[in-house]
Amino acid sequence: MAVLEKIRVKFGVTISVLIALALLSFIIDPSTLESALHSMSSKYDVGSINGKAIAYTDYLEEVDRFTGINEVVTGSSVQNEQMQKQLRDAAWQDLVDRYLFVKNAKAAGLTVGNAEMVDLTTGTNLSPVIASNGAFLDEDGNFSAARVADLVLAIPSDESGRLQLYWNYLESTVYNQQFYAKYGALFNASSYMNALEKDLNVAQNNVTANVDYVLVSYPFAQDSTIEVSSAEIKKYYNDHKEFFRQGNSRDIEYVVFEVVPSAEDISATNDQFAEAYSQFAEADNLKAFLLKNSDRQLSNYWYKAGELNSINSEINDFVFNGKGNVSPVISTGETFYAARVIDTKPISARFM
C-alpha cells in the first residue's frame, strides 16, 4: 500500500469503514427511482457517440470509475461542484475516445502494439503521462523507473483493487494519447508543397511593380449639394430588404411559485421510508435495493472518521462511535437518511 501512500502524499493512521447509505427525498417520488431498472431502454440514453447509444448506467459507471481514480490520487472522496463537472467531462471524453477516435484511428491503419506500450510505460521512450507523473518522481524531481515497478509489483497484494484501477487508467491514457500523437503526425507529414505550388510561389515572389496613385476621400462634396430623391431611397430599400429584416420578439411575464412539501407529503414520505427502512436493514442484495429505493447508490469506498460529515454529521457519529450496524432514521430538512455498516477494517498507513 506504500504506492498509494506516495500518490496521495498524506500521513497518518486511519480506521475506515465501508457503508451503504439509503437516502429518500420529499421532492423526489420514490416510484421514479424504479425507472433506473429500465436503463436498457433508449429513454434513458444520455447521448450518442458515432451512432452508438450511451445508456445512463454505462455513463454513470464511467463517472464512478473516474471518481475512484480521483480518490486514489487525492486521498479524499470530497468533491466540489467544479471537480464533479471535471469528472463527468473526463468520463464522457473517455467514451468518445473509445467509441469514436480510437476506432476511426484503427480504421485508418494506426496501431499501438504491446511492445510499444511496454516502451511507453517502462522503457526508454516514456510517455509524458508516465514521465511527468508525480508518483513516479524521486526526491530530486527526476523520473524513477523503480517507482513504476513498485506500483506494478504492489498490485497483486492490494486487496482494495485501487492500484489496479489507477494503473489501468494510466495505461488507457498512454494508449489513447499515442493514437492522438500518431494521428497528428499524419496530418503534419501530409502538409507539403508540390512542384507546381513551388514554381508559382517562386514566380510570384520574383515579380515586382511600381504603382502611383492618388487618394480621393469619398465625401468629396458638401452634403448640401447632394439631393437624394424618394425614388432613390425606395430603390435602395428594395435592393437591401434583407439588411433591414428583424426577427420576431416577445415580451413574457411570469411568476414563480415555490413548491414545498405539505404535512401530508411529509407524512406519506415518512411512511414510505419506514417501509423501505425495514427492508434496507435485512436486504441481502444492497446494490439492487439501493438502485430501486435510494437517491445514493452503494458506495464501495472505505471511509475514515470525519469524512461522512459532508453527508450528515449524525451519520458520521453513528458509524464511527460503534452504535450498531443499522442507524435509526435521521431526518434533515427535506431528506431522510439511514446508514448500514457492511464491513469495518483497520488500515494502518505510514505515508512518505
Salt bridges, closest charged atoms under 4 A:
GLU62 OE1 - ARG65 NH2 3.08
GLU62 OE2 - ARG98 NH2 3.01
GLU71 OE1 - ARG162 NH2 2.84
ASP89 OD2 - LYS85 NZ 2.94
ASP94 OD2 - ARG65 NH2 3.02
ASP94 OD2 - ARG98 NH2 2.90
GLU116 OE2 - LYS182 NZ 3.03
GLU139 OE2 - ARG147 NH2 3.16
GLU159 OE1 - LYS345 NZ 2.84
ASP239 OD2 - LYS235 NZ 2.96
GLU242 OE2 - ARG245 NH2 3.12
ASP317 OD2 - LYS323 NZ 2.50
